[in-house]
Amino acid sequence: MTKTVMCKKYKKEMAALERAPFPGQKGQDILNHVSKQAWLEWQNLQTMLINEKQLNMMMPDARQYVMEQMERFFNNEETDKISGYVDFDDIQEV
């Protein structure tokens, strides 16, 4: 049986992650309150933000920025946009 969590992003019971994405309390909070779907969506956005902004994840300020964006994403707050990115779901056929 698949474990579920009350996803803080989608406000409903959804499939949970199998393990914490990183160590410590923050990882446990994500494991207990973020669905697998929301985590995968965040990973896609995170990758785009790191690439677009050419972030060096060895730098503390870059890691702090990514963590802030992650919190905004999971709390359904506005996150930074990727310039020139067009979601295929938003494209209408002519």
C-alpha positions in Angstrom: 0.0 0.0 0.0 1.3 3.4 -0.9 1.9 5.8 1.9 0.1 9.1 1.6 0.5 12.6 3.1 -1.7 15.7 3.3 0.2 17.7 0.7 0.7 21.3 1.7 0.8 22.4 -1.9 -2.3 20.7 -3.2 -4.2 20.6 0.1 -5.2 16.9 -0.4 -4.1 13.4 0.4 -1.5 12.3 -2.2 1.2 9.7 -2.6 4.2 10.5 -0.3 7.9 10.5 -1.0 9.6 7.2 -0.1 12.3 8.9 2.0 13.3 12.4 3.1 15.0 14.3 0.2 17.8 15.6 2.5 18.8 15.1 6.1 17.6 17.0 9.2 14.3 18.5 10.2 13.7 20.2 6.9 13.9 16.9 5.1 11.5 15.3 7.6 9.1 18.2 7.2 9.1 17.7 3.4 8.7 14.0 3.8 5.6 14.5 6.1 3.9 17.4 4.3 4.9 17.3 0.6 3.6 14.8 -2.0 5.7 13.0 -4.4 4.1 14.9 -7.3 4.8 18.3 -5.7 8.4 17.3 -5.0 8.9 16.3 -8.7 7.4 19.5 -9.9 9.7 21.5 -7.5 12.7 19.6 -8.8 11.9 20.7 -12.4 11.5 24.3 -11.3 14.6 24.2 -9.2 16.6 22.9 -12.1 15.3 25.7 -14.4 16.1 28.3 -11.7 19.6 27.1 -11.2 20.3 26.9 -14.9 18.6 30.2 -15.8 20.3 32.2 -13.1 23.5 30.3 -13.4 23.6 29.6 -9.6 26.7 28.1 -8.0 25.2 25.8 -5.4 28.5 25.9 -3.5 27.7 29.5 -2.5 25.6 30.0 0.6 23.5 32.8 -0.9 22.6 30.6 -3.9 21.5 27.8 -1.6 19.5 30.3 0.5 17.8 31.6 -2.6 16.8 28.1 -3.7 15.4 27.2 -0.3 13.3 30.5 -0.2 11.9 29.6 -3.7 11.2 26.1 -2.5 9.2 27.4 0.5 7.3 29.8 -1.8 6.5 27.0 -4.2 5.1 24.6 -1.6 3.1 27.4 0.0 1.5 28.3 -3.3 3.2 31.8 -3.3 4.6 33.3 -6.4 8.1 32.1 -7.3 10.6 33.7 -9.7 9.8 33.2 -13.3 12.2 31.8 -16.0 12.6 34.3 -18.8 11.4 33.0 -22.1 9.9 29.8 -20.6 6.5 28.8 -22.1 4.5 26.0 -20.6 3.3 23.7 -23.3 -0.1 23.6 -21.5 -0.5 27.3 -22.1 0.1 27.1 -25.8 -3.2 27.2 -27.8 -3.4 25.6 -31.3 -4.1 27.9 -34.1 
